[in-house]
Amino acid sequence: MNIVIMDGSAANPGDLNWKPFEKLGNVTAYDITPADKIIEHAAGAAAVITNKTPFTEEILDKLPDLKYIGVIATGFNVVDLEACRKRGIAVTNVPEYGTFATAQMTIALLLELADKVGLHNESVKNGDWVRSEQFCYWLSPLTELAGKNIAVVGMGKIGTRVAIIAEALGMNVLPVPHTLKDPAKEYAFEDAVKKADVVTLHCPLTEETRNLINKDVLETMKDGVFIINAARGPLVNEEDMAGALRSGKVAGFGCDVVSFEPMKADNPLLTAPNTVITPHIAWAPLETRARLIETAANNLKLFIEGKTGKDINQVN
């Protein structure tokens, strides 16, 4: 089997290897595939592995040998699922590889907003503590999280893990279900965000959740709320968030994702105060990426063996 890895440098910039795939066939790995090289790179492949390289119906029309697309990520919106279904092309993803790492990043962003570790580390390295007349100082208000309400929007694997850590910090968890419905033991989204001192997003991106955090919703929240987004960028209306940060309505916004990636130079969050922004790295620990590659390769192995559906994490 000819296997082509379309944009391998995201998951494997050189600190891992492709041996799990090499056991399954002839592997050609590209670090990046520009849009005008997709057909050239994928030509003759029975299986392609993609992270963000798109496979549209127009592209699929020119790849008659293709039988399998393995998305080496959880999100699979880069693939036209209906077009693949019509052509008998199986599409798989890796649904749960980053649970612990993403929860860890969520809490890291929250702690940075609360304790301003980066700000004070930079200050100390610049000599401010050496010059201080007092034994300590702080440059910005610090926040104790114990006793605060945290609305966890989306109680899937990641949200549940975040809730466990938040409880260990002494916070009161207001769980909002994954689909934003209102089961008896969970909060409706509108009720939870009104009561929350912290709102953290862990729901999928759908038409219902796009721009979930917008001007109208922000106005219902407490003054001085912290908001974290380590899920999907378009869950947040970035213009509205920037305005709320400038007004002080939102005391801090931490995110690992934005609406368009790589981030555009005119993104309003870049000039908004009290933001902590990381470049979509919640999934990037070595251990997490190794698990991602191993699971993606196992999906393909099971496909070759004739398995379908949930057995191979098939999404179409």
Helices and strands as residue ranges (DSSP letters): E 2-5, H 19-22, E 26-29, G 35-37, H 38-42, E 47-50, H 57-60, E 68-71, H 81-87, E 90-92, H 99-115, H 117-125, E 149-153, H 157-168, E 172-176, H 189-195, E 198-201, H 215-220, E 225-229, G 233-235, H 238-247, E 250-255, G 268-271, E 275-277, H 286-304, G 309-312
